[in-house]
Each structure stands twice: as structure tokens, then as C-alpha cells.
Amino acid sequence: MVKYAPLRPPFAPARLPAAPERTPQLQDLINLPRFNTSQLWALPWKLSLAFIAALLLQAQPAQAQRVRLPIFDAVVVNSYPHDPDAFTQGLLFRDGVLYESTGMNGRSSIRKVALESGKVLQKADIPQQYFGEGMTAWKDELFSLTWQSQTGFVWDLKTFKLKRQFSYSGEGWGLTHDDKHLVLSDGTATLRFFDPATMKEVKRLPVTALGRPVEQLNELEWVEGQIYANVWQSDLIVRIDPASGQVHSVIDLSGLLKRSGAARGSEDVLNGIAYDAAKKRLFVTGKLWPKLFEIRLLPRPLTQ
């Protein structure tokens, strides 16, 4: 049985158990030469077979150091209640509370949530014809996306009153921001940057791991100058350099779904990243998960 990690030393933190089963795609990607099977490193699952073949060809003893990506495991610091009916699409932490956007037609909403209790403190429903997606806070407003309607909403941060709408091309998946732009994912390997004042697209950033595109980028969070992105239908979060688009490391959260108490299904996937910059706390959850976790990252050692 895995125990919770204490908030402070000297007690040793508890690692998440390895998932008893993984998707075949993920297994194919992590089973690479020269690493002990207990210390394998992972890559996002939605990469091409050509990429796998290229890695296998490159992973000669003299080159292996140059082709691996660092991987981080998670230490669970705390767990909190989470609405098991919330189809989580966006998550953020601000002023001591969580803000969450949820999806599904007729069930989509934005909400303010108490961290400790999981209680919904405030809620606004998104019109039922829209499938809600990612959300971020910019100044005193909340920006939220929809999946395929090419429509976004701007809400007052305090009152949740709908202030205006905006349009964008393609799909909307995840949303975060840097100090100048909103950053949108659309399920491809490209992040799109928008001017928050006009919602005009200003640039695009291809995301790659070891030179190959990383598809299915989903929920986003800006963390200490990096972009964290859930990879849809996987247990992985990739950490992206916003200047180059390169994935420089991967967070493997295998086993967290089982620990959350959610049933494994096609919809109950890891999705939702929030960061408390003041206290440097990282939170994650998933669609329809009954728990939200505060985690601490621990580098996984590699054997040569």
C-alpha cells in the first residue's frame, strides 16, 4: 500500500506505484535499449512509428545519452475531493482557490472551487450547444474555449458574468498564458499564441520531442517559465520550452488514475494541471476523477 508523503522531511516520500497495465502505444515507446526495465523512460504516446525506428537506430552506446529524455515521477503530497461528475477541461489556481472549466454538451461550465473541500463556490453554465474546453485567467477575466464551435467566452473573474465572445479557427483544447499572450492547444503538435486584447493569432509554435512532433497536446499550464501539457489518452505531462517548442522532460503519472478511485475508461483520463506560484504547489486531476492531487516531482534515475 502506498502511503501519502508528509509535507516536510525527514520522512521519505512515497512514490506512485507503477501502473499494472499500460497502453500498448506507451509500452512501445518506453521499451528502448540500454535501460533497466525498472528505470525506463517514457515519451508521449502519439508519435510516429518512424520516430520509434529512428530512436532504435540512434540508441547505440556512444549516442544513447543524446537521445534520451529525462523523466520525472510524482510524489503525492496531498489529495483533495474533486467533483466526480466534472468532465475537467481546464484548471488553474488563483487567490487561494481553484478555477475549473468542464465539458460535455449540456454539462459544460466554469466554476470556482474550494481546494480543501472540493465544494463548488460559484458556477456559470456554458450554453448547452457548446462543448466546453480549456480556460485561463487573464487580469480580471476568465477566457474559456469550446471544442469544435470555434467560439470562446470571456467572463468576469469575480461575478462570472459573460462579457463577450470571440472566434478562432480550428478546435479548442487547452488554454494558458505567458506575460503577453494566451496560448492555445488544439489537439495537434502546434501551440498557438493570441493577443488577449484582440484575440488575433500572432504566432505558432511547433512542439517536438527529439525532433519529432508531439500530437494530442491538451490541457495547458504555465509553470515557472515552462508550458506543461497533458498528452490526451496518456498518463503523461510534457514540459515544453516556450521559446523553442522542444520537450525537455516528461512527467509520468502512471498509477494516479487507480489511486484516484476513478474507473478506467476512454473518458476518465488525466487532464487538468494547476500551479500555485506563491507556494510552488503543483496540482493535477482528471476527467470525472473523485480526487485532485498535489504532487511533487522527483527525477527518475537512469541506469547505463
C-alpha positions in Angstrom: 0.0 0.0 0.0 1.4 3.4 -1.0 1.3 5.9 1.8 0.9 9.7 1.4 4.1 11.7 1.6 4.4 14.0 4.5 4.6 17.7 3.9 8.1 18.0 5.3 11.2 15.8 5.8 12.6 13.8 7.5 10.1 11.2 6.3 10.7 9.5 3.0 8.2 10.4 0.3 6.0 7.7 -1.2 6.3 7.2 -4.9 3.3 6.4 -7.0 3.1 2.7 -7.9 3.7 1.7 -11.4 0.5 1.1 -13.3 -0.2 -2.7 -13.6 -1.2 -2.2 -17.2 -0.2 0.4 -19.8 -1.5 1.1 -23.2 0.4 -0.8 -25.9 1.4 2.5 -27.5 3.2 3.7 -24.4 4.9 0.4 -23.8 6.2 0.5 -27.4 7.7 3.9 -26.7 9.4 3.3 -23.4 10.9 -0.1 -24.2 14.1 1.2 -25.6 17.7 -0.3 -25.5 20.2 0.1 -22.7 17.9 0.9 -19.8 17.0 -1.4 -16.9 13.3 -2.3 -17.2 12.6 -0.8 -13.8 14.0 2.6 -14.8 12.6 3.0 -18.3 12.0 6.5 -19.7 8.8 7.5 -21.4 7.8 9.6 -24.3 4.3 10.9 -25.4 2.4 8.0 -27.0 1.1 9.7 -30.1 4.4 9.7 -32.0 5.1 8.1 -35.4 6.5 4.6 -35.9 9.2 6.3 -37.9 10.2 8.1 -34.8 10.4 4.9 -32.8 12.5 3.3 -35.5 14.8 6.3 -35.6 15.3 6.2 -31.9 16.2 2.5 -32.0 18.8 3.1 -34.7 20.3 6.0 -32.8 20.5 4.3 -29.4 24.0 3.0 -29.8 26.2 3.1 -26.7 28.0 6.2 -27.7 24.9 8.0 -28.6 22.3 6.9 -26.0 22.9 9.9 -23.8 22.0 12.3 -26.6 18.6 10.7 -27.4 17.0 10.1 -24.0 14.5 12.5 -22.4 14.6 12.9 -18.6 11.5 11.5 -16.9 10.0 12.6 -13.5 7.9 10.5 -11.2 5.4 12.0 -8.8 5.3 12.1 -5.0 1.7 12.6 -3.8 1.8 15.3 -1.1 -1.9 15.8 -0.5 -5.2 14.6 -2.1 -8.4 16.6 -2.1 -12.0 15.9 -3.0 -13.0 16.6 -6.6 -16.4 16.5 -8.2 -16.7 13.1 -9.9 -19.2 14.5 -12.4 -16.8 17.2 -13.5 -15.5 16.5 -17.0 -12.4 18.5 -16.4 -11.1 20.5 -19.3 -9.3 23.4 -17.7 -7.8 24.0 -14.3 -6.0 26.9 -12.6 -5.2 28.2 -9.1 -5.6 31.8 -8.2 -6.1 33.8 -5.0 -6.3 30.7 -2.9 -9.0 28.8 -4.9 -9.2 26.7 -8.0 -11.0 27.7 -11.2 -12.2 24.8 -13.4 -13.9 24.5 -16.7 -15.8 21.4 -17.6 -17.0 19.8 -20.8 -19.8 17.8 -22.5 -22.8 19.3 -24.2 -25.4 20.4 -21.7 -22.9 19.9 -18.8 -20.2 22.4 -19.6 -19.5 25.1 -17.0 -16.9 27.3 -15.4 -16.6 27.2 -11.7 -14.8 28.4 -8.6 -13.8 25.5 -6.3 -12.5 25.4 -2.7 -9.3 23.4 -2.7 -9.6 21.6 0.6 -13.3 20.6 0.4 -13.8 20.4 -3.4 -17.0 22.5 -2.8 -18.2 24.4 -5.8 -18.3 28.0 -4.6 -19.5 29.7 -7.8 -20.6 28.4 -11.2 -21.8 29.6 -14.6 -23.2 27.2 -17.2 -22.0 27.4 -20.8 -24.9 27.3 -23.3 -25.8 23.7 -23.9 -25.0 23.8 -27.6 -21.3 24.2 -26.7 -18.8 21.6 -25.5 -16.6 23.5 -23.0 -12.9 23.2 -23.2 -9.8 24.8 -21.6 -9.7 28.0 -19.6 -7.2 30.6 -18.2 -7.3 33.8 -16.2 -6.0 37.0 -17.7 -6.1 40.0 -15.4 -9.7 40.3 -14.1 -11.2 38.0 -16.7 -11.6 34.3 -17.5 -11.1 33.1 -21.1 -12.7 29.8 -22.0 -12.8 27.7 -25.1 -15.2 25.3 -26.8 -14.2 22.2 -28.7 -15.4 22.4 -32.3 -17.6 25.5 -32.3 -14.7 27.9 -32.9 -16.2 30.1 -30.2 -14.7 31.3 -26.9 -16.1 33.2 -24.0 -14.8 36.0 -21.7 -16.2 36.0 -18.2 -15.8 38.5 -15.3 -13.5 36.8 -12.8 -15.5 37.9 -9.8 -19.1 37.8 -10.9 -18.8 35.1 -13.7 -20.9 37.4 -15.8 -20.5 36.7 -19.5 -18.9 39.8 -21.0 -18.2 38.9 -24.7 -17.4 36.2 -27.2 -14.5 35.7 -29.6 -13.8 33.4 -32.5 -10.8 31.3 -33.6 -10.2 28.8 -36.3 -9.9 25.1 -35.7 -10.6 23.3 -32.5 -10.1 24.5 -28.9 -8.5 22.1 -26.4 -6.3 23.7 -23.7 -5.5 27.3 -22.7 -2.9 29.1 -20.6 -0.9 32.3 -20.9 2.6 33.8 -20.6 3.1 37.5 -19.7 1.9 38.7 -23.1 -0.2 36.1 -24.9 -2.8 33.5 -24.4 -1.5 30.0 -25.5 -4.0 27.6 -27.1 -3.7 23.9 -27.9 -6.0 22.3 -30.5 -5.0 18.6 -30.3 -2.2 18.9 -32.8 1.5 19.3 -32.2 1.3 23.1 -32.5 0.6 25.7 -29.9 -1.0 29.0 -31.0 -0.4 32.3 -29.4 -3.1 35.1 -29.3 -3.2 38.7 -28.3 -5.7 38.8 -25.4 -6.9 42.2 -26.3 -8.0 41.3 -29.8 -7.9 37.5 -29.8 -5.9 37.7 -33.0 -3.4 34.9 -33.6 0.1 36.2 -33.5 2.3 33.2 -33.8 2.5 29.4 -33.8 4.9 27.1 -32.0 5.6 23.5 -33.2 6.2 21.1 -30.3 8.7 18.4 -30.8 10.4 15.7 -28.7 13.8 14.7 -30.0 12.9 16.4 -33.3 9.5 14.7 -33.9 6.1 16.3 -33.4 4.2 15.6 -30.2 0.5 15.3 -31.1 -2.6 15.4 -28.9 -1.5 18.3 -26.7 -4.4 19.0 -24.4 -4.8 21.0 -21.1 -2.0 23.5 -20.5 -0.4 25.3 -17.6 2.3 27.9 -17.4 4.8 26.8 -14.7 8.0 28.7 -13.8 8.6 29.7 -17.4 7.6 26.4 -19.0 4.5 25.1 -20.6 3.1 21.9 -19.0 0.8 20.0 -21.3 -1.3 16.9 -20.8 -1.0 14.4 -23.7 -4.5 13.2 -24.3 -5.2 9.5 -23.6 -1.9 9.0 -21.8 -0.6 9.2 -18.3 2.0 11.8 -19.3 2.6 15.5 -19.0 5.3 17.0 -21.2 7.3 20.1 -20.2 7.8 22.4 -23.1 10.3 25.2 -23.7 8.1 28.1 -24.9 11.0 29.6 -26.9 11.9 26.5 -29.0 8.9 24.2 -28.6 11.2 21.4 -27.6 10.0 18.9 -24.9 12.9 18.8 -22.5 11.4 16.3 -20.0 8.3 14.2 -19.3 6.3 13.6 -16.1 4.9 10.0 -15.8 1.8 9.8 -13.7 1.1 6.1 -14.2 -0.9 4.8 -11.3 -2.5 8.0 -10.4 -5.9 7.1 -12.0 -6.2 4.0 -9.9 -5.3 5.9 -6.8 -8.0 8.5 -7.6 -10.7 5.9 -7.4 -12.0 6.6 -10.9 -12.9 3.7 -13.2 -10.6 3.3 -16.1 -12.4 4.1 -19.3 -11.9 6.0 -22.5 -13.1 9.3 -20.9 -11.6 9.1 -17.4 -8.2 10.4 -18.5 -5.6 12.5 -16.8 -6.5 16.1 -17.6 -6.0 19.2 -15.5 -2.9 21.0 -14.3 -2.9 23.9 -11.9 0.1 25.7 -10.3 0.2 27.8 -7.1 3.1 30.1 -7.9 3.2 31.7 -4.4 3.7 28.4 -2.6 5.1 26.5 -5.6 2.5 23.8 -5.4 1.5 21.6 -8.4 -2.0 20.1 -8.7 -3.3 17.5 -11.1 -6.6 15.7 -11.7 -8.6 14.1 -14.5 -11.9 13.9 -16.2 -14.6 12.5 -13.8 -12.0 11.9 -11.1 -13.2 12.0 -7.5 -9.8 13.3 -6.3 -7.4 16.1 -7.1 -3.7 15.7 -6.1 -0.9 17.9 -5.0 2.3 16.4 -6.3 6.0 17.0 -6.1 8.3 15.9 -8.9 11.2 13.5 -8.4 13.8 12.8 -11.1 13.8 9.2 -12.1 17.4 7.8 -12.1 18.6 6.2 -15.3 20.9 3.1 -15.4 23.5 2.9 -18.1 
